[in-house]
């Protein structure tokens, strides 16, 4: 188990680095940054695997400056209502992103924003060190809604038909109304991503971790009474979870597809996480597939998935689309500036055709929001109407980490005392010394003996 200092050094947000780098491990950050230019060139040189798209730049966010956009969300009720969680609070738009305004939340880093699907007039924001804030008027006014949170650093939110889950730096918290919270397991674990796996017959969440006691696992699901490690076939042995997305349930797909982006690649599951497979159609960076960092699914189509890469803040980046629940991808970045494809957040409207919003974070430049009406997306299937299932108890257990055996260092043996020439040299030079000193001493003694014999037997006495 890493110490608190080690964990802070690896996982704490670092203001001087770009979005992905601020939230994830330094080695992975440098790998992405170094691969950014290769990604850009590769995407530009592979037109055979692309799908034409025409993007429009949304309005600017006043006062954001070079601050980053960490999260986007589209209202499930009003397709023109969009919110953005940023480095400097929450911005909201009621005209499809043409104009943006800020409310009274203040200048704070907002990791995640979302609409309560049961009551879309309620908006929640998860912040760094300020807990959860709620707005009931579209983002104009905000009030603190952090009572009961185990940590005030809230990094992810998931909305079900019965409860809201918040992923914090000290496990998961649950709330019925978004106002008061109760601890719900994974104590001591930093939960970076959360999503709903099922609403019925029992509510089930999936949580991805990137810090804390992660030796047991990095992907978890709750069974109503406790959290269990999800060790589905096809997953890497260890990883850092970047994002999780789950789709709705349709007549044809009655189990929500799950797409996870990790430090070891992207994986999707069509059987509630029992088996996993990487997607195809991604360009490669060297010998590895393009590392995707953020994913969002259509709220109307479980097969329609959008994934982006922020390239660690370099000049690369990508936005991809899948129409088969993350099995295959096509590039849809055509029309975006070549140097402004570092996707940090994605939102999809509940409309046909869907409107796709992406936030980009070019290095050393202001963040920008682009949008597109994706007329190339297939028509959505018929959905299955879901009902609230059995809610999760107020507090669920977390498996106790197994103790790690620490080897006791053995004492360094003391060298035995040496006699003769070795002992003499040891006293003179502080044994042990390099063998060259022994050789020099021996040569000097031999020379003295030879010279004495020469004088005694050849030259004669003086």
Beta strands, then each sheet from edge to edge (+ up, - down):
strand 1: 56-57
strand 2: 69-74
strand 3: 82-86
strand 4: 89-93
strand 5: 101-102
strand 6: 110-115
strand 7: 123-127
strand 8: 132-135
strand 9: 143-144
strand 10: 154-159
strand 11: 164-168
strand 12: 171-175
strand 13: 182-183
strand 14: 189-198
strand 15: 204-212
strand 16: 219-222
strand 17: 226-229
strand 18: 241-246
strand 19: 258-262
strand 20: 265-269
strand 21: 284-285
strand 22: 288-289
strand 23: 294-297
strand 24: 305-309
strand 25: 318-322
strand 26: 330-331
strand 27: 343-348
strand 28: 355-360
strand 29: 368-373
strand 30: 397-398
sheet 1: 1+ 29- 28+ 27-
sheet 2: 2+ 3- 4+ 5-
sheet 3: 6+ 7- 8+ 9-
sheet 4: 10+ 11- 12+ 13-
sheet 5: 14+ 15- 16+ 17- 30-
sheet 6: 18+ 19- 20+
sheet 7: 21+ 22-
sheet 8: 23+ 24- 25+ 26-
end
